[in-house]
Structure formats: structure tokens, C-alpha cells
Amino acid sequence: MIENFMASLKVMGLGMIGIFAVAIALIIVMKLLTTIFPGSGKKNKKTDDSVSE
């Protein structure tokens, strides 16, 4: 019984490591893409001033 529990903890730990590895990889890719393609720096936000009724 305890052997099964310890085996399940090992599998759960590997899954958690995998989730964090993918999250870190996505963050690194996003940082690289924003460094390579910084954009124009202008933000397109609709404000209440631009809407005239």
C-alpha cells in the first residue's frame, strides 16, 4: 500500500516539474519575441474621449 502511494508521489512530482518547465519555456519565448519584435510602442486603446455621441 505504501509503495503505491510513494510511486504516485513520484509521478505527481514529475508532472509538476513538467508543468513548471513548460511555463518557464513559454515565458522565455515571450521575452525573446518581445525583444526581437518590440512593436511601435503605441497602444491602441479606445477611450471615452474618442467616442462622440
Residue frames as a rotation matrix with the C-alpha (Angstrom) as fourth column:
MET 1
0.568 0.823 0.000 0.00
0.823 -0.568 0.000 0.00
0.000 0.000 -1.000 0.00
ILE 2
0.576 -0.405 -0.710 2.70
0.077 -0.838 0.540 2.50
-0.814 -0.365 -0.451 0.96
GLU 3
-0.502 -0.782 0.370 4.71
0.442 0.135 0.887 1.52
-0.743 0.609 0.278 -2.12
ASN 4
-0.071 0.576 0.814 1.82
0.986 -0.082 0.144 2.54
0.150 0.813 -0.562 -4.37
PHE 5
0.849 0.383 -0.363 1.50
0.470 -0.861 0.191 5.84
-0.239 -0.333 -0.912 -2.54
MET 6
0.129 -0.890 -0.438 5.21
0.053 -0.435 0.899 6.59
-0.990 -0.139 -0.009 -2.92
ALA 7
-0.582 -0.288 0.760 5.05
0.723 0.245 0.646 5.68
-0.372 0.926 0.065 -6.63
SER 8
0.377 0.792 0.481 2.10
0.905 -0.426 -0.009 8.03
0.198 0.438 -0.877 -7.11
LEU 9
0.721 -0.201 -0.663 4.02
0.194 -0.860 0.472 10.84
-0.665 -0.469 -0.581 -5.39
LYS 10
-0.389 -0.916 0.097 6.89
0.300 -0.027 0.953 10.30
-0.871 0.400 0.286 -7.81
VAL 11
-0.361 0.345 0.866 4.54
0.930 0.070 0.360 10.50
0.064 0.936 -0.347 -10.80
MET 12
0.732 0.671 -0.117 2.86
0.681 -0.726 0.098 13.60
-0.019 -0.151 -0.988 -9.37
GLY 13
0.350 -0.699 -0.624 6.24
0.150 -0.615 0.774 15.25
-0.925 -0.365 -0.111 -8.80
LEU 14
-0.639 -0.581 0.504 7.31
0.558 0.102 0.824 14.58
-0.530 0.808 0.259 -12.37
GLY 15
0.077 0.768 0.636 4.05
0.967 -0.212 0.140 16.07
0.243 0.604 -0.759 -13.62
MET 16
0.818 0.204 -0.537 4.53
0.415 -0.856 0.307 19.20
-0.397 -0.474 -0.785 -11.55
ILE 17
-0.163 -0.950 -0.266 8.10
0.196 -0.295 0.935 19.59
-0.967 0.100 0.235 -12.82
GLY 18
-0.543 0.010 0.839 6.79
0.827 0.179 0.533 19.24
-0.145 0.984 -0.106 -16.38
ILE 19
0.547 0.817 0.182 4.14
0.828 -0.560 0.025 21.91
0.122 0.136 -0.983 -15.85
PHE 20
0.666 -0.353 -0.657 6.65
0.129 -0.813 0.568 24.38
-0.735 -0.463 -0.496 -14.42
ALA 21
-0.437 -0.861 0.259 9.16
0.405 0.068 0.912 23.62
-0.803 0.504 0.319 -17.20
VAL 22
-0.212 0.445 0.870 6.55
0.963 -0.055 0.262 24.39
0.164 0.894 -0.417 -19.87
ALA 23
0.815 0.533 -0.229 5.51
0.572 -0.802 0.171 27.60
-0.092 -0.271 -0.958 -18.09
ILE 24
0.273 -0.806 -0.524 9.13
0.081 -0.524 0.848 28.77
-0.959 -0.274 -0.078 -17.86
ALA 25
-0.572 -0.463 0.677 9.72
0.670 0.214 0.711 27.88
-0.474 0.860 0.188 -21.53
LEU 26
0.259 0.751 0.608 6.67
0.936 -0.351 0.035 29.93
0.240 0.560 -0.793 -22.56
ILE 27
0.824 -0.009 -0.567 7.87
0.273 -0.871 0.409 32.92
-0.497 -0.492 -0.715 -20.52
ILE 28
-0.190 -0.976 -0.106 11.32
0.207 -0.145 0.968 32.72
-0.960 0.161 0.229 -22.14
VAL 29
-0.441 0.089 0.893 9.80
0.892 0.152 0.425 32.51
-0.098 0.984 -0.146 -25.64
MET 30
0.657 0.737 0.155 7.57
0.745 -0.667 0.016 35.53
0.115 0.105 -0.988 -24.95
LYS 31
0.561 -0.533 -0.633 10.53
0.100 -0.715 0.692 37.55
-0.821 -0.452 -0.348 -23.66
LEU 32
-0.505 -0.783 0.363 12.56
0.439 0.129 0.889 36.63
-0.743 0.609 0.279 -26.75
LEU 33
-0.136 0.530 0.837 9.75
0.983 -0.035 0.181 37.53
0.125 0.847 -0.516 -29.12
THR 34
0.869 0.457 -0.192 9.18
0.483 -0.866 0.126 40.92
-0.109 -0.202 -0.973 -27.47
THR 35
0.184 -0.883 -0.433 12.92
0.063 -0.429 0.901 41.58
-0.981 -0.193 -0.023 -27.67
ILE 36
-0.643 -0.430 0.634 13.12
0.599 0.233 0.766 40.62
-0.477 0.872 0.108 -31.35
PHE 37
-0.409 0.608 0.680 9.84
0.613 -0.369 0.699 42.30
0.676 0.703 -0.221 -32.35
PRO 38
-0.853 -0.015 -0.521 9.36
0.477 -0.426 -0.769 45.24
-0.211 -0.905 0.371 -29.95
GLY 39
0.172 0.961 0.217 6.48
0.983 -0.153 -0.100 46.84
-0.063 0.231 -0.971 -31.89
SER 40
-0.014 -0.116 0.993 5.83
0.513 -0.853 -0.092 50.51
0.858 0.508 0.071 -32.41
GLY 41
-0.862 -0.325 -0.389 5.33
0.485 -0.306 -0.819 51.36
0.147 -0.895 0.422 -28.77
LYS 42
-0.686 0.705 0.183 1.88
-0.685 -0.710 0.167 52.81
0.248 -0.011 0.969 -29.43
LYS 43
-0.866 0.478 0.148 -1.07
0.329 0.767 -0.550 51.25
-0.376 -0.428 -0.822 -27.72
ASN 44
-0.681 0.725 0.102 -4.46
-0.188 -0.308 0.933 51.18
0.707 0.616 0.346 -29.38
LYS 45
-0.753 0.504 -0.423 -6.90
0.613 0.304 -0.730 51.80
-0.239 -0.809 -0.537 -26.57
LYS 46
-0.206 0.779 0.592 -10.40
0.471 -0.451 0.758 53.00
0.858 0.435 -0.274 -27.06
THR 47
-0.904 -0.083 -0.419 -11.10
0.413 -0.418 -0.809 55.81
-0.108 -0.904 0.413 -24.63
ASP 48
0.039 0.976 -0.216 -14.29
0.866 -0.141 -0.480 57.58
-0.499 -0.168 -0.850 -23.75
ASP 49
-0.109 -0.154 -0.982 -12.91
-0.107 -0.980 0.166 60.81
-0.988 0.124 0.091 -25.31
SER 50
-0.926 -0.326 -0.191 -12.77
-0.221 0.057 0.974 59.28
-0.307 0.944 -0.125 -28.79
VAL 51
-0.567 0.801 0.191 -16.44
0.819 0.521 0.242 58.26
0.094 0.294 -0.951 -28.70
SER 52
-0.931 0.318 -0.180 -18.75
-0.285 -0.940 -0.187 61.11
-0.229 -0.123 0.966 -29.59
GLU 53
-0.555 0.811 0.187 -22.47
0.817 0.574 -0.062 60.71
-0.157 0.118 -0.981 -29.33
